[in-house]
Amino acid sequence: MEYLILVDSNDSQVGSEEKVKCHLPNGKLHRAFTIFLFNQEGKLLLTQRSMSKMLWPGDWDGTVASHPRQSENYVSSAERRLPEELGVTCKLDYLYKFEYHVPYKDIGSENEVCGTLIGILDDPSKIKLVEDEISNIRWVTLEQILSEISKTPQIFCPWMLVALYFLPESSDNISDRHKEIIKMWNKEGLKSKLETSLKYHFPDHKWELKKE
């Protein structure tokens, strides 16, 4: 049985709880992370969630989303999880974290403080999808994904939209290669182009950047 780290709004641990109980409709605030993995041309790897997932089955997400374990930080947990879902390893940098709460129908919810990480995959040919986690993948440019999100926000995971929205707030304490990717994606108007789609998922605006 998997247990998640319960946190307060300052991301300080306040306990632990079974994963399923954390994702019930009311939810329990817990620690999570999401990874944006790019190729050398600056395209983002999107993954489609398995249809066996309890929440947002079949929807498109950033590269990997999961939860840290006890004694792990955001980077170490994400670097541990990446090969478990995609069969590849990659050096990651931490960018920022945000808090959000969003329901999924009447089935459950996500209520998380979510760290966001970035990496560059030099050899995408080594990707191997893990059954029951990811059903499909594709690489997209910024223009492609913004167009799709604008037209069909309902097929994208809400936390991915929040993570994209906060790219301009990324930490400067990252590698030069990762800074170049952020520069490519931090285009003028990025936030304004995502705001309408975010309102689709968050009519009550239950998401915010966590200051550090």
Rosetta blueprint (number, residue, H / E / L):
1 M L
2 E L
3 Y E
4 L E
5 I E
6 L E
7 V E
8 D L
9 S L
10 N L
11 D L
12 S L
13 Q E
14 V E
15 G E
16 S E
17 E E
18 E E
19 K H
20 V H
21 K H
22 C H
23 H L
24 L L
25 P L
26 N L
27 G L
28 K L
29 L L
30 H E
31 R E
32 A E
33 F E
34 T E
35 I E
36 F E
37 L E
38 F E
39 N L
40 Q L
41 E L
42 G L
43 K L
44 L E
45 L E
46 L E
47 T E
48 Q E
49 R E
50 S L
51 M L
52 S L
53 K L
54 M L
55 L L
56 W L
57 P L
58 G L
59 D L
60 W E
61 D E
62 G L
63 T L
64 V E
65 A E
66 S E
67 H L
68 P L
69 R L
70 Q L
71 S L
72 E L
73 N L
74 Y H
75 V H
76 S H
77 S H
78 A H
79 E H
80 R H
81 R H
82 L H
83 P H
84 E H
85 E H
86 L H
87 G L
88 V L
89 T L
90 C L
91 K L
92 L E
93 D E
94 Y E
95 L E
96 Y E
97 K E
98 F E
99 E E
100 Y E
101 H E
102 V E
103 P E
104 Y E
105 K L
106 D L
107 I L
108 G E
109 S E
110 E E
111 N E
112 E E
113 V E
114 C E
115 G E
116 T E
117 L E
118 I E
119 G E
120 I E
121 L L
122 D L
123 D L
124 P H
125 S H
126 K H
127 I L
128 K L
129 L L
130 V L
131 E L
132 D L
133 E L
134 I E
135 S E
136 N E
137 I E
138 R E
139 W E
140 V E
141 T L
142 L H
143 E H
144 Q H
145 I H
146 L H
147 S H
148 E H
149 I H
150 S H
151 K H
152 T L
153 P H
154 Q H
155 I H
156 F E
157 C L
158 P H
159 W H
160 M H
161 L H
162 V H
163 A H
164 L H
165 Y H
166 F L
167 L H
168 P H
169 E H
170 S L
171 S L
172 D L
173 N L
174 I L
175 S L
176 D H
177 R H
178 H H
179 K H
180 E H
181 I H
182 I H
183 K H
184 M H
185 W H
186 N L
187 K L
188 E L
189 G L
190 L H
191 K H
192 S H
193 K H
194 L H
195 E H
196 T H
197 S H
198 L H
199 K H
200 Y H
201 H H
202 F L
203 P L
204 D L
205 H L
206 K L
207 W E
208 E E
209 L E
210 K L
211 K L
212 E L
